[in-house]
Amino acid sequence: MFPLGIVLLPSEHVPLHIFEPRYRELIAECLEEQQEFGVIYADGDGVRDVGTRARVIDVLEEFADGRLNVVVAGGARFRVEQLTEGRSFLTAIVAPAPDGYGRTDPDTAARAVGSFRALAAVAGAEPDEVDETASQLSFELAAQVELPPDAKQELLELDEEQHRLEFVIGLLDSVREALLAVRELGEHAKTNGSRRPQPK
């Protein structure tokens, strides 16, 4: 397993710079055997229990000293059952994280896509077309937005897609409101800076 200060979501693509010898060993082994490895969020509070399977989809650069620049893709979620020992890198016994099969409300999916498009419009981005019927729409939307790792981890730990979609709507709307507030402050600052003093 690879503990990181970031959260990898299913379907998300993330570039990684591999420099520590133990993780160079891990990635080399996964490349040679075409195996997945686990990415799990770690911070000052420790290592989380829910992570994401990852696979290397591209080796961007190999350095003479063994360092690597790679791109990894997020796969299925897992839950750590027991940490194990015996390798230079972190290992664990894991099990698939349960994914509820409850009905997803199409209106919620449409609202999530609407929130995503509204955010993209404010950010001046042109996102790809989104399939509202995707089984993991929540992750596909969140993976395209810069979000705090704690929020992404909370999303990753939700087992029901309906709950994930509702959570993503709140996240996307919050980011859009923050961008609008920053823009408004910027416009206000420009106005104040160009205002001429009024004659008395």
C-alpha positions, -999 to 999 in steps of 0.1 A, spaced: 0 0 0 10 36 -7 0 61 21 -3 96 7 -14 131 17 -39 130 -12 -71 110 -18 -74 90 -50 -110 85 -61 -123 57 -84 -119 68 -120 -95 96 -111 -61 100 -128 -33 114 -107 4 120 -114 29 107 -88 66 113 -83 81 81 -69 114 88 -51 115 68 -18 134 35 -23 106 15 -7 79 29 -30 102 26 -60 103 -11 -51 65 -12 -48 59 5 -82 86 -16 -99 70 -48 -86 35 -37 -97 47 -28 -132 66 -60 -136 37 -82 -124 9 -59 -138 -5 -57 -103 -26 -31 -85 -16 -14 -52 -36 4 -26 -36 42 -22 -47 53 13 -50 88 28 -25 95 56 -21 127 76 -13 138 111 -42 118 124 -28 86 109 -38 62 81 -74 59 71 -93 26 69 -108 31 34 -86 35 3 -86 30 -34 -70 4 -56 -47 20 -81 -28 9 -112 0 26 -132 -14 36 -166 16 56 -178 53 60 -170 61 95 -179 98 96 -170 124 73 -155 155 89 -139 190 74 -137 188 72 -99 156 51 -100 130 79 -94 98 77 -115 71 100 -127 40 80 -133 2 84 -137 -21 62 -117 -58 55 -122 -82 49 -93 -101 17 -92 -123 -1 -67 -126 10 -30 -113 -12 -3 -114 -13 35 -83 -22 56 -90 -52 78 -55 -57 92 -21 -41 87 7 -66 81 45 -66 82 74 -81 62 80 -57 34 98 -24 32 65 -7 23 32 -7 41 11 -38 35 -24 -49 47 -51 -75 44 -80 -57 27 -116 -64 17 -138 -47 -9 -156 -18 6 -194 -25 4 -212 -5 -22 -250 -2 -15 -273 -12 -43 -301 11 -32 -319 30 -60 -303 62 -71 -328 91 -78 -324 103 -114 -333 138 -102 -304 138 -78 -280 127 -106 -293 155 -128 -288 180 -100 -253 168 -95 -245 172 -132 -261 206 -131 -240 217 -101 -209 204 -120 -217 224 -151 -225 255 -131 -191 253 -114 -174 247 -148 -191 278 -162 -179 300 -133 -144 286 -136 -144 291 -173 -138 254 -181 -153 233 -208 -159 198 -192 -165 167 -212 -200 153 -216 -211 135 -185 -233 103 -184 -260 109 -158 -267 72 -156 -230 62 -147 -230 39 -117 -203 59 -100 -213 94 -112 -204 110 -79 -167 99 -81 -165 109 -118 -177 144 -111 -156 149 -79 -125 136 -97 -126 165 -121 -126 192 -93 -99 204 -70 -113 194 -35 -98 193 0 -85 158 8 -107 155 39 -138 161 18 -127 136 -8 -120 110 20 -155 116 34 -169 110 0 -148 79 -5 -161 64 27 -198 67 18 -212 34 7 -244 45 -10 -242 63 -44 -274 83 -36 -257 96 -5 -225 103 -24 -244 123 -51 -261 144 -24 -227 150 -8 -211 159 -41 -238 185 -49 -230 202 -16 -192 202 -24 -196 215 -59 -220 242 -49 -196 253 -21 -167 255 -45 -188 275 -70 -199 299 -42 -163 304 -31 -152 312 -66 -180 337 -70 -171 353 -37 -135 356 -47 -145 371 -81 -168 396 -64 -140 406 -40 -117 411 -69 -142 433 -88 -149 453 -57 -111 459 -51 -107 471 -87 -136 495 -83 -122 509 -51 -88 512 -66 -100 533 -95 -125 554 -77 -115 591 -78 -118 613 -47 -150 634 -48 -146 672 -46 -158 688 -14 
